[in-house]
């Protein structure tokens, strides 16, 4: 990608030089037209160079008042970090018998009861793999009419060829956490396990993931229904690689999120039909960016009401600000005021009780009617006053905002709608990190397994539940009662 951008930069530089030479010999309207083209090319060239070499952050410096106090210099170093979750092991050190003699008088040193010098040390206890032999005793009646065997441990798979039955459910959960939480490819896990004494192939690790996903499939289906039951959801998508085949095929990972859960579906296209399949007949409010597939769904029927994301609008003006600092700075300040209103409102994070949530929604609705409505009107008035080339970054940003205006202003009248879709974008970070580490999936089944585990793990994170503990709990419940469902937020209330 960097090489392609560099080649495009070279072409733009060449065209800029050609236009400069042509501008030198032209006069009148033709010169002004060439001047506009030249300015646009310079702007485009600067954007390409920032994409190559500039920082990716959208954060802008905040203006500081002249009388603002100077912040204190950061303190160097820090004290020991508290470790309340670590088990504490006490080790008592005694003086050797040969050293229990006084060097001054030759007398014997006596222990000072209760007097010690204490210090702390954090060490590591290596993970161990243990081969557990289960001996199931047999019982029979004296009449030889009945023979019974003690029950053994529950297995993930009941395959007749006994493949994969040698490994416990906890082992499969360990493999899943290593891959989908810590983003370790199966080949890397196999090498690490070999260093720790376990000889295993990556195919065996995949068999464990496949079997565990089959057991947890009802939980994944229930999680999808739970997310789509919310009155407001966020939707977003990112690309995903399907590696199995003659070439790497680009598929798409679709995410649908509510405040305490998120589900993923990996499909081969980014079409309207794919969006319809992901939303699965959803009737409610969908917060999304300006992608046309969502707009087509909203136009197709009365079920979906579309709300748009102010963060995407802000991003367009941040990209245009280096070329149009004054107008972009003005609108970015107004958008910042919208976010200031939201920050002053009570939080609606996952885990907030129904009473507190209703109170927070009422306060948010009041603040939006009193403050946000006027700011939104000022933003629209600013946009209608601007004069910019349609092909310029500023012109495109204004056109993008006005084209989505109905969805952008829907939050003013409905306090349930968030100002942006950043929560859904943050929920995609786990998949993006996994994509960078293990590049995608090798089969269609691999995409289904990845979507299932990422859905359960990222939902557990949103609820504040430790992912490994949640997967163990859900797996144990499903093995004890096939088809049982354990959702992450249910653990908070149990």
RODOMI-20013 format. One record per residue (C-alpha): x, z, y; residue number from 1. Coordinates in steps of 0.2 Angstrom, whole numbers, plus 5000, padded with zeros to 4 digits. Each point is the difference from the previous one (the first is absolute). Layout:
! residues N
+------+------+------+-----+
|    x |    z |    y | num |
+------+------+------+-----+
|    X |    Z |    Y | NUM |
...
+------+------+------+-----+
END
This chain:
! residues 494
+------+------+------+-----+
|    x |    z |    y | num |
+------+------+------+-----+
| 5000 | 5000 | 5000 |   1 |
| 5014 | 5004 | 5012 |   2 |
| 5008 | 4983 | 4996 |   3 |
| 4984 | 4991 | 5004 |   4 |
| 4997 | 5009 | 5016 |   5 |
| 5018 | 4997 | 5005 |   6 |
| 4998 | 4981 | 4997 |   7 |
| 4984 | 5000 | 5010 |   8 |
| 5009 | 5009 | 5014 |   9 |
| 5013 | 4986 | 5001 |  10 |
| 4986 | 4987 | 5001 |  11 |
| 4992 | 5010 | 5014 |  12 |
| 5017 | 5001 | 5009 |  13 |
| 5002 | 4981 | 4999 |  14 |
| 4983 | 4997 | 5006 |  15 |
| 5002 | 5011 | 5015 |  16 |
| 5016 | 4991 | 5005 |  17 |
| 4991 | 4983 | 4999 |  18 |
| 4986 | 5007 | 5011 |  19 |
| 5012 | 5007 | 5013 |  20 |
| 5008 | 4983 | 5001 |  21 |
| 4984 | 4991 | 5002 |  22 |
| 4994 | 5013 | 5013 |  23 |
| 5015 | 4996 | 5010 |  24 |
| 4994 | 4982 | 5003 |  25 |
| 4981 | 5002 | 5001 |  26 |
| 4990 | 5004 | 5016 |  27 |
| 4982 | 5006 | 5004 |  28 |
| 4987 | 5003 | 4986 |  29 |
| 5010 | 4994 | 4986 |  30 |
| 5014 | 5012 | 5005 |  31 |
| 4988 | 5015 | 5000 |  32 |
| 4993 | 4995 | 4983 |  33 |
| 5018 | 4999 | 4993 |  34 |
| 5003 | 5017 | 5008 |  35 |
| 4985 | 5008 | 4991 |  36 |
| 5006 | 4992 | 4984 |  37 |
| 5018 | 5007 | 5003 |  38 |
| 4994 | 5018 | 5004 |  39 |
| 4989 | 5000 | 4984 |  40 |
| 5015 | 4994 | 4990 |  41 |
| 5011 | 5014 | 5007 |  42 |
| 4987 | 5013 | 4996 |  43 |
| 4998 | 4993 | 4982 |  44 |
| 5019 | 5000 | 4998 |  45 |
| 5001 | 5018 | 5006 |  46 |
| 4986 | 5006 | 4988 |  47 |
| 5010 | 4992 | 4986 |  48 |
| 5016 | 5009 | 5005 |  49 |
| 4991 | 5016 | 5001 |  50 |
| 4993 | 4997 | 4983 |  51 |
| 5017 | 4997 | 4993 |  52 |
| 5010 | 5014 | 5009 |  53 |
| 4988 | 5011 | 5010 |  54 |
| 4993 | 5017 | 4994 |  55 |
| 4984 | 4999 | 4990 |  56 |
| 4992 | 5016 | 5009 |  57 |
| 4985 | 4997 | 5011 |  58 |
| 5004 | 5017 | 5010 |  59 |
| 5001 | 4998 | 5018 |  60 |
| 5009 | 5012 | 5012 |  61 |
| 4989 | 5012 | 5009 |  62 |
| 5001 | 5001 | 5019 |  63 |
| 5007 | 5017 | 5005 |  64 |
| 4996 | 5009 | 5017 |  65 |
| 5014 | 5002 | 5012 |  66 |
| 4999 | 5019 | 4999 |  67 |
| 4999 | 5001 | 4981 |  68 |
| 5011 | 5013 | 4993 |  69 |
| 5016 | 4994 | 4991 |  70 |
| 4997 | 5004 | 4981 |  71 |
| 5013 | 5011 | 4992 |  72 |
| 5014 | 4993 | 4990 |  73 |
| 4996 | 4999 | 4982 |  74 |
| 5008 | 5014 | 4990 |  75 |
| 5014 | 4995 | 4988 |  76 |
| 4997 | 5004 | 4982 |  77 |
| 4987 | 5012 | 4993 |  78 |
| 4998 | 5015 | 4989 |  79 |
| 4995 | 5000 | 4982 |  80 |
| 4984 | 4992 | 4996 |  81 |
| 4987 | 5011 | 4991 |  82 |
| 4996 | 4996 | 4982 |  83 |
| 4984 | 5009 | 4996 |  84 |
| 4996 | 4988 | 4986 |  85 |
| 5016 | 5002 | 4990 |  86 |
| 5001 | 5013 | 4986 |  87 |
| 5012 | 5014 | 5003 |  88 |
| 5013 | 5005 | 4987 |  89 |
| 5010 | 5015 | 5003 |  90 |
| 5018 | 5000 | 4994 |  91 |
| 5010 | 5017 | 5000 |  92 |
| 5019 | 4999 | 5002 |  93 |
| 5010 | 5014 | 4994 |  94 |
| 5019 | 5004 | 5003 |  95 |
| 5011 | 4997 | 4985 |  96 |
| 5007 | 5016 | 4991 |  97 |
| 5017 | 4995 | 5004 |  98 |
| 4996 | 5000 | 5019 |  99 |
| 4991 | 5017 | 5000 | 100 |
| 5016 | 5009 | 5005 | 101 |
| 5004 | 5006 | 5017 | 102 |
| 5015 | 4992 | 5007 | 103 |
| 5004 | 5015 | 5011 | 104 |
| 4999 | 5015 | 4988 | 105 |
| 4997 | 4992 | 4983 | 106 |
| 4984 | 5008 | 4998 | 107 |
| 4984 | 4992 | 4991 | 108 |
| 4988 | 4991 | 5011 | 109 |
| 4982 | 5006 | 4999 | 110 |
| 4984 | 4989 | 5003 | 111 |
| 4991 | 5004 | 5016 | 112 |
| 4982 | 5000 | 4994 | 113 |
| 4989 | 4989 | 5010 | 114 |
| 5014 | 4993 | 5011 | 115 |
| 5003 | 4981 | 4998 | 116 |
| 5005 | 4985 | 5010 | 117 |
| 4987 | 4986 | 4999 | 118 |
| 5000 | 4982 | 5002 | 119 |
| 4990 | 4985 | 4995 | 120 |
| 5004 | 4984 | 4991 | 121 |
| 4989 | 4985 | 4995 | 122 |
| 5005 | 4992 | 4984 | 123 |
| 4992 | 4987 | 4989 | 124 |
| 4993 | 5001 | 4982 | 125 |
| 5001 | 4983 | 4992 | 126 |
| 4984 | 4993 | 4993 | 127 |
| 5000 | 5000 | 4981 | 128 |
| 4991 | 4989 | 4987 | 129 |
| 4995 | 5010 | 4984 | 130 |
| 4995 | 4993 | 4983 | 131 |
| 4985 | 5011 | 4995 | 132 |
| 4996 | 5000 | 4982 | 133 |
| 4982 | 5004 | 4997 | 134 |
| 4996 | 5007 | 4983 | 135 |
| 4981 | 5000 | 4996 | 136 |
| 4996 | 5012 | 4986 | 137 |
| 4988 | 4994 | 4987 | 138 |
| 4986 | 5011 | 4993 | 139 |
| 4989 | 4998 | 4984 | 140 |
| 4986 | 5009 | 4991 | 141 |
| 5003 | 5008 | 4983 | 142 |
| 4986 | 4988 | 4994 | 143 |
| 5011 | 4985 | 5006 | 144 |
| 4984 | 4994 | 5009 | 145 |
| 5008 | 5000 | 5017 | 146 |
| 5017 | 4997 | 5008 | 147 |
| 5003 | 5003 | 5018 | 148 |
| 5015 | 4998 | 5012 | 149 |
| 5003 | 5009 | 5016 | 150 |
| 4998 | 4989 | 5016 | 151 |
| 5015 | 4993 | 5008 | 152 |
| 5004 | 4996 | 5018 | 153 |
| 4989 | 4987 | 5009 | 154 |
| 5008 | 4983 | 5001 | 155 |
| 4998 | 4986 | 5014 | 156 |
| 4998 | 4987 | 4987 | 157 |
| 4991 | 4998 | 4983 | 158 |
| 5008 | 4983 | 4995 | 159 |
| 5001 | 4998 | 4981 | 160 |
| 5018 | 4994 | 5002 | 161 |
| 5005 | 5017 | 5007 | 162 |
| 5009 | 4992 | 5014 | 163 |
| 5002 | 5012 | 5015 | 164 |
| 4992 | 5015 | 4991 | 165 |
| 5017 | 5008 | 4999 | 166 |
| 5000 | 5004 | 5019 | 167 |
| 4989 | 5014 | 5008 | 168 |
| 4988 | 4997 | 5014 | 169 |
| 5011 | 5011 | 5011 | 170 |
| 5014 | 4987 | 4997 | 171 |
| 4989 | 4986 | 5005 | 172 |
| 4995 | 5009 | 5016 | 173 |
| 5019 | 5003 | 5003 | 174 |
| 5003 | 4981 | 4999 | 175 |
| 4985 | 4996 | 5011 | 176 |
| 5006 | 5012 | 5014 | 177 |
| 5018 | 4993 | 4999 | 178 |
| 4994 | 4983 | 5003 | 179 |
| 4985 | 5001 | 5011 | 180 |
| 5005 | 5016 | 5010 | 181 |
| 5019 | 4998 | 5000 | 182 |
| 5000 | 4981 | 4998 | 183 |
| 5012 | 4999 | 4986 | 184 |
| 4999 | 4984 | 4989 | 185 |
| 4998 | 5003 | 4982 | 186 |
| 5017 | 4993 | 4996 | 187 |
| 5008 | 5012 | 5012 | 188 |
| 4990 | 5014 | 4992 | 189 |
| 5006 | 4995 | 4983 | 190 |
| 5019 | 5001 | 5005 | 191 |
| 4997 | 5017 | 5008 | 192 |
| 4992 | 5007 | 4984 | 193 |
| 5014 | 4993 | 4990 | 194 |
| 5012 | 5010 | 5010 | 195 |
| 4989 | 5015 | 4997 | 196 |
| 5001 | 4997 | 4981 | 197 |
| 4984 | 4990 | 4997 | 198 |
| 5002 | 4983 | 4993 | 199 |
| 4985 | 4989 | 5005 | 200 |
| 4996 | 4983 | 5005 | 201 |
| 4990 | 4995 | 5016 | 202 |
| 4987 | 4991 | 4989 | 203 |
| 4996 | 5017 | 4992 | 204 |
| 4998 | 5008 | 5018 | 205 |
| 4988 | 4986 | 5004 | 206 |
| 4990 | 5003 | 4984 | 207 |
| 4998 | 5018 | 5006 | 208 |
| 4994 | 4995 | 5018 | 209 |
| 4988 | 4988 | 4992 | 210 |
| 4993 | 5013 | 4988 | 211 |
| 4999 | 5013 | 5014 | 212 |
| 4991 | 4987 | 5012 | 213 |
| 4987 | 4997 | 4986 | 214 |
| 4996 | 5019 | 4999 | 215 |
| 4998 | 5001 | 5019 | 216 |
| 4990 | 4984 | 5002 | 217 |
| 4984 | 5010 | 5002 | 218 |
| 5007 | 5011 | 5014 | 219 |
| 5006 | 4984 | 5009 | 220 |
| 4983 | 4992 | 4999 | 221 |
| 4992 | 5016 | 5006 | 222 |
| 5013 | 5001 | 5015 | 223 |
| 4995 | 4983 | 5005 | 224 |
| 4981 | 5004 | 5000 | 225 |
| 5004 | 5016 | 5010 | 226 |
| 5010 | 4990 | 5013 | 227 |
| 4986 | 4987 | 5002 | 228 |
| 4987 | 5014 | 5002 | 229 |
| 5008 | 5005 | 5017 | 230 |
| 4990 | 4994 | 5015 | 231 |
| 5016 | 4994 | 5009 | 232 |
| 5015 | 4993 | 4990 | 233 |
| 5016 | 4991 | 5006 | 234 |
| 5006 | 4984 | 4992 | 235 |
| 5017 | 4992 | 5000 | 236 |
| 5012 | 4989 | 4988 | 237 |
| 5018 | 4997 | 4997 | 238 |
| 5009 | 4987 | 4988 | 239 |
| 5005 | 5004 | 4983 | 240 |
| 5011 | 4990 | 4988 | 241 |
| 4995 | 4995 | 4982 | 242 |
| 5016 | 4997 | 4992 | 243 |
| 4995 | 4994 | 4983 | 244 |
| 5001 | 4981 | 4999 | 245 |
| 5011 | 4986 | 5005 | 246 |
| 5000 | 5006 | 5018 | 247 |
| 4996 | 5015 | 5011 | 248 |
| 4982 | 4998 | 5005 | 249 |
| 4993 | 5009 | 5015 | 250 |
| 4985 | 5011 | 4997 | 251 |
| 4991 | 5012 | 5012 | 252 |
| 4997 | 5019 | 4999 | 253 |
| 4984 | 5004 | 5008 | 254 |
| 4997 | 5018 | 5006 | 255 |
| 4984 | 5009 | 5004 | 256 |
| 5001 | 5017 | 5007 | 257 |
| 4990 | 5015 | 5006 | 258 |
| 5007 | 5016 | 5007 | 259 |
| 5004 | 5009 | 4983 | 260 |
| 5002 | 4985 | 4988 | 261 |
| 5006 | 4982 | 4999 | 262 |
| 4999 | 4987 | 4987 | 263 |
| 5010 | 4984 | 4997 | 264 |
| 4995 | 4984 | 4991 | 265 |
| 5014 | 4986 | 4997 | 266 |
| 4993 | 4983 | 5000 | 267 |
| 5007 | 4982 | 5000 | 268 |
| 4993 | 4995 | 5017 | 269 |
| 4996 | 5006 | 5017 | 270 |
| 4983 | 4990 | 5001 | 271 |
| 4983 | 5005 | 5006 | 272 |
| 4995 | 5001 | 4981 | 273 |
| 5014 | 5013 | 4997 | 274 |
| 4994 | 5010 | 5014 | 275 |
| 4983 | 5000 | 4994 | 276 |
| 5006 | 5005 | 4982 | 277 |
| 5010 | 5015 | 5008 | 278 |
| 4986 | 5006 | 5011 | 279 |
| 4988 | 4998 | 4985 | 280 |
| 4983 | 5000 | 5009 | 281 |
| 5005 | 5013 | 5013 | 282 |
| 4988 | 5004 | 5013 | 283 |
| 5007 | 5009 | 5015 | 284 |
| 5013 | 4998 | 5013 | 285 |
| 5017 | 4992 | 4996 | 286 |
| 5015 | 5003 | 5012 | 287 |
| 5012 | 4986 | 4999 | 288 |
| 5011 | 4988 | 5010 | 289 |
| 4996 | 4983 | 5005 | 290 |
| 5001 | 4992 | 4983 | 291 |
| 4986 | 4986 | 4998 | 292 |
| 4995 | 5005 | 4983 | 293 |
| 4993 | 5017 | 5006 | 294 |
| 4991 | 4991 | 5014 | 295 |
| 4992 | 4987 | 4988 | 296 |
| 4994 | 5015 | 4989 | 297 |
| 4992 | 5008 | 5015 | 298 |
| 4992 | 4983 | 5005 | 299 |
| 4994 | 4996 | 4982 | 300 |
| 4987 | 5015 | 5000 | 301 |
| 4994 | 5016 | 5008 | 302 |
| 5010 | 5011 | 4988 | 303 |
| 5017 | 5001 | 5009 | 304 |
| 5002 | 5005 | 5018 | 305 |
| 5017 | 4996 | 5006 | 306 |
| 5011 | 5011 | 5012 | 307 |
| 5017 | 4995 | 5006 | 308 |
| 5016 | 5009 | 5002 | 309 |
| 5007 | 5004 | 5017 | 310 |
| 5018 | 5002 | 4993 | 311 |
| 5001 | 4982 | 4996 | 312 |
| 4994 | 4995 | 5018 | 313 |
| 5013 | 5012 | 5007 | 314 |
| 5013 | 4992 | 4989 | 315 |
| 4997 | 4983 | 5007 | 316 |
| 5003 | 5006 | 5018 | 317 |
| 5016 | 5010 | 4995 | 318 |
| 5007 | 4983 | 4993 | 319 |
| 4995 | 4992 | 5016 | 320 |
| 5007 | 5014 | 5012 | 321 |
| 5018 | 4994 | 5001 | 322 |
| 4994 | 4983 | 5008 | 323 |
| 4985 | 5007 | 5010 | 324 |
| 5005 | 5018 | 5004 | 325 |
| 4988 | 5004 | 5014 | 326 |
| 4983 | 4994 | 4993 | 327 |
| 5004 | 5006 | 4982 | 328 |
| 5006 | 5017 | 5007 | 329 |
| 4983 | 5001 | 5009 | 330 |
| 4990 | 4997 | 4984 | 331 |
| 5011 | 5010 | 4989 | 332 |
| 4997 | 5015 | 5012 | 333 |
| 4982 | 4998 | 4998 | 334 |
| 5001 | 4999 | 4981 | 335 |
| 5010 | 5015 | 5001 | 336 |
| 4986 | 5009 | 5009 | 337 |
| 4989 | 4996 | 4986 | 338 |
| 5011 | 5008 | 4988 | 339 |
| 5002 | 5015 | 5011 | 340 |
| 4981 | 5003 | 4999 | 341 |
| 5001 | 4999 | 4981 | 342 |
| 5014 | 5013 | 5000 | 343 |
| 4991 | 5012 | 5010 | 344 |
| 4985 | 5000 | 4987 | 345 |
| 5000 | 5011 | 4985 | 346 |
| 5008 | 4993 | 4984 | 347 |
| 4990 | 4992 | 4986 | 348 |
| 5013 | 5001 | 4987 | 349 |
| 4996 | 5002 | 4981 | 350 |
| 4994 | 5017 | 4995 | 351 |
| 4991 | 5004 | 5016 | 352 |
| 4983 | 5009 | 4996 | 353 |
| 4983 | 4991 | 5003 | 354 |
| 4996 | 5012 | 5014 | 355 |
| 5016 | 4998 | 5009 | 356 |
| 5000 | 4981 | 4997 | 357 |
| 4982 | 4999 | 5008 | 358 |
| 5006 | 5010 | 5015 | 359 |
| 5016 | 4990 | 5002 | 360 |
| 4990 | 4983 | 4999 | 361 |
| 4988 | 5007 | 5014 | 362 |
| 5015 | 5004 | 5011 | 363 |
| 5008 | 4983 | 4997 | 364 |
| 4984 | 4991 | 5004 | 365 |
| 4998 | 5009 | 5016 | 366 |
| 5018 | 4997 | 5005 | 367 |
| 4999 | 4981 | 4996 | 368 |
| 4984 | 4998 | 5010 | 369 |
| 5007 | 5010 | 5015 | 370 |
| 5018 | 4993 | 5000 | 371 |
| 5003 | 4986 | 4988 | 372 |
| 4986 | 4989 | 5005 | 373 |
| 5007 | 4998 | 5018 | 374 |
| 5017 | 4997 | 4993 | 375 |
| 4994 | 4986 | 4989 | 376 |
| 4991 | 4992 | 5015 | 377 |
| 5016 | 5001 | 5010 | 378 |
| 5009 | 4991 | 4986 | 379 |
| 4987 | 4986 | 4999 | 380 |
| 5001 | 4998 | 5019 | 381 |
| 5018 | 4999 | 5000 | 382 |
| 5000 | 4987 | 4986 | 383 |
| 4988 | 4989 | 5010 | 384 |
| 5011 | 5000 | 5015 | 385 |
| 5016 | 4994 | 4992 | 386 |
| 5006 | 4982 | 5000 | 387 |
| 5012 | 4996 | 4987 | 388 |
| 5005 | 4984 | 4989 | 389 |
| 4989 | 5000 | 4984 | 390 |
| 5016 | 4997 | 4990 | 391 |
| 5010 | 5015 | 5008 | 392 |
| 5001 | 5017 | 4992 | 393 |
| 4989 | 5007 | 5014 | 394 |
| 4987 | 4987 | 4998 | 395 |
| 4999 | 5002 | 4981 | 396 |
| 4999 | 5019 | 5002 | 397 |
| 4986 | 4999 | 5012 | 398 |
| 4991 | 4987 | 4989 | 399 |
| 5002 | 5011 | 4985 | 400 |
| 4993 | 5015 | 5009 | 401 |
| 4985 | 4991 | 5008 | 402 |
| 4996 | 4991 | 4983 | 403 |
| 4998 | 5016 | 4991 | 404 |
| 4992 | 5009 | 5015 | 405 |
| 4983 | 5005 | 4991 | 406 |
| 5009 | 5008 | 4986 | 407 |
| 5013 | 5009 | 5011 | 408 |
| 4986 | 5008 | 5011 | 409 |
| 4990 | 5006 | 4985 | 410 |
| 5009 | 5017 | 5000 | 411 |
| 4993 | 5005 | 5016 | 412 |
| 4982 | 5001 | 4993 | 413 |
| 5004 | 5007 | 4983 | 414 |
| 5012 | 5015 | 4999 | 415 |
| 5003 | 4997 | 4981 | 416 |
| 5010 | 4984 | 5004 | 417 |
| 5019 | 5004 | 5003 | 418 |
| 5009 | 4992 | 5014 | 419 |
| 5011 | 4990 | 4989 | 420 |
| 5004 | 4996 | 4982 | 421 |
| 5017 | 5009 | 4999 | 422 |
| 4994 | 5012 | 4986 | 423 |
| 4997 | 4985 | 4988 | 424 |
| 5017 | 4992 | 5005 | 425 |
| 5009 | 5017 | 4997 | 426 |
| 4991 | 5000 | 4982 | 427 |
| 5009 | 4983 | 4996 | 428 |
| 5018 | 5008 | 5003 | 429 |
| 5001 | 5005 | 4982 | 430 |
| 4996 | 4983 | 4993 | 431 |
| 5012 | 4992 | 5012 | 432 |
| 5014 | 5012 | 4995 | 433 |
| 4997 | 4996 | 4982 | 434 |
| 5000 | 4981 | 5003 | 435 |
| 5017 | 5002 | 5008 | 436 |
| 5007 | 5009 | 4985 | 437 |
| 4992 | 4992 | 4985 | 438 |
| 4995 | 4984 | 5009 | 439 |
| 4982 | 4999 | 4993 | 440 |
| 4992 | 4998 | 4983 | 441 |
| 5004 | 4990 | 4985 | 442 |
| 4983 | 4996 | 4994 | 443 |
| 4982 | 5001 | 5005 | 444 |
| 4998 | 5016 | 4990 | 445 |
| 5015 | 5007 | 5010 | 446 |
| 4990 | 4997 | 5016 | 447 |
| 4985 | 5009 | 4993 | 448 |
| 5011 | 5015 | 4995 | 449 |
| 5009 | 5000 | 5017 | 450 |
| 4984 | 5000 | 5009 | 451 |
| 4993 | 5015 | 4990 | 452 |
| 5015 | 5011 | 5001 | 453 |
| 5003 | 4997 | 5019 | 454 |
| 4981 | 5003 | 5003 | 455 |
| 5001 | 5017 | 4991 | 456 |
| 5017 | 5005 | 5007 | 457 |
| 4997 | 4996 | 5018 | 458 |
| 4982 | 5008 | 5000 | 459 |
| 5008 | 5016 | 4993 | 460 |
| 5012 | 4999 | 5015 | 461 |
| 4986 | 4998 | 5012 | 462 |
| 4992 | 5016 | 4993 | 463 |
| 5016 | 5010 | 5000 | 464 |
| 5000 | 5001 | 4981 | 465 |
| 5017 | 4998 | 4991 | 466 |
| 4999 | 4983 | 4992 | 467 |
| 5009 | 5005 | 4983 | 468 |
| 4989 | 5016 | 4998 | 469 |
| 4984 | 4989 | 5004 | 470 |
| 5005 | 4987 | 4987 | 471 |
| 5003 | 5013 | 4987 | 472 |
| 4984 | 5008 | 5003 | 473 |
| 4990 | 4984 | 5000 | 474 |
| 5008 | 4994 | 4984 | 475 |
| 4997 | 5017 | 4991 | 476 |
| 4982 | 4999 | 5005 | 477 |
| 4998 | 4982 | 4994 | 478 |
| 5008 | 5004 | 4984 | 479 |
| 4990 | 5015 | 4996 | 480 |
| 4984 | 4991 | 5005 | 481 |
| 5002 | 4981 | 4999 | 482 |
| 4992 | 4992 | 5016 | 483 |
| 5002 | 5016 | 5010 | 484 |
| 5004 | 4997 | 5019 | 485 |
| 5010 | 5011 | 5011 | 486 |
| 5002 | 4995 | 5018 | 487 |
| 5013 | 5007 | 5011 | 488 |
| 4989 | 5008 | 5013 | 489 |
| 4990 | 5009 | 4986 | 490 |
| 5016 | 5010 | 4997 | 491 |
| 4999 | 5007 | 5017 | 492 |
| 4983 | 5008 | 4997 | 493 |
| 5003 | 5006 | 4982 | 494 |
+------+------+------+-----+
END
